[in-house]
Amino acid sequence: MLKTVYIVLGSISLVLGTLGIFLPLLPTTPFYLLTAWLYMRGSEKMYKKVMTNKYFGTIVRDFQENKSISLKTKVVITSMLWTTILLSIFFAVSALWIRILLFAIAIGVTIHVLSFKTKK
């Protein structure tokens, strides 16, 4: 029963991580890391699928093993973040306080991503 809960929660985390690719405030990598952790406890087969996935398996492995992010991933993360945040600020949000909040979040996430060592 507990393994089933881990698999269901891992699958929800995987969906949220994938949505995070397209939604600026939903973090992708933390959800993928959580997915790997949950699948590791629920299903070895699902865990192996996450770890060998050609799109995000390397990112999860690098982060788990070295607490590092490749330069390419850092560039993609920050570029996508700033693109979606700025589009939201200029075209989707009219309240000034929300614009300021989005900008502050983007700065915080950028600092957080850049604080991890860069994989060589």
N, C-alpha and C positions, 0 to 999 in steps of 0.2 A: 504493500500500500504506500509506504513512504517513498519508494522508488518511483512510483507513478506520480506522486506529488512533485518530486524533483523534475521529472520529465515534463510535466505540464508547465511548471514555473519556468523551466529552461526554455520551453517553446515560446512562452509569452515574452520572456526576456529577448529571445532571438527576434521576434516580430518588432518589439520596441526598438531594439538596436538597428534593425533595418529601416524602420521609420525615421530613426535619427539621422540617416543619411540625407533625408529630404526636409526634415523639420529642424530649424535652427537651434531650438533650446532643448532638444532631446538628445542626450549624449549617446553616441554609437558605441565607442570602444568599451566603456564601463558595462553596458548591457551585454556585449559580446563576451567580456570576461566573466560576467555573472552567468551567462549561458554555459560557458565551458565548465565553471565550477558546479553548477547544478547538474549538468549532464554527466560529469565525472562521478557524481554520487548516485545518479539514477540509471544511467545506461552507458556502458563502455562503448557500445556501437555508435551512439549519438555523439559521445565525447570525441571519438576518433574522427567522425565526420566534421565536427567543428574544427578540430586541430589540423585537419588536412584540407579544409576548404580553400580553394584557390584565391578567393577574394579577401577573406579576413583571417584565415588560419595562421598565416605568418605574423600578423599583427598581434594576435592573441598569444602565440608562442613567444615572440620576442618580449612582450610585456611581462608574461609570467616568468620567464627565465632570467631576463636581464633588467627588468624595469626600464626598458628603453623603447624609443619610437624612432623609426627611420626618418631621415630627412624628407623623403618623398611623402610619407604619411603626414608629417608635421605640416608640410606645405599644402597638401590637400585639405587637411582638417581646418587650418586657419583660413585658407582661401574660401572654402565652402561656408565656413562660419560667417566670415565677414560679408560674403556675397548675400547670403540669406538674411543676415541681420540688417544690412543696409537696405536691401529691397523692402524688408518689413518696415523699417523706420520711415522710408520715403514714400512708400506706396500703400501700405496696409494699415498703418497706425496713425491716428490723428492726435491722440492725447500726448502732450509733451512729457508727462511723467513716465509714460510707458516707453516713449522713445529714449529717454535718459536711462531708464532701467535696462532696456535692451542693449544700449551702448555699453553700460557698465558691465553687464553680464558677458558681452563679447570680449571686453578687455580682460575680465577675470578668467575666462576660459582660455584665452590666448596665453596669458601668463602661466596658467596651470599646464597647458600642453607643452609650452616651451621650457618649463622647469624640469622636465624629464630629460635624461641624457639621450643624446642622439646616437642611434645605432650606426656603427661604422661598417 
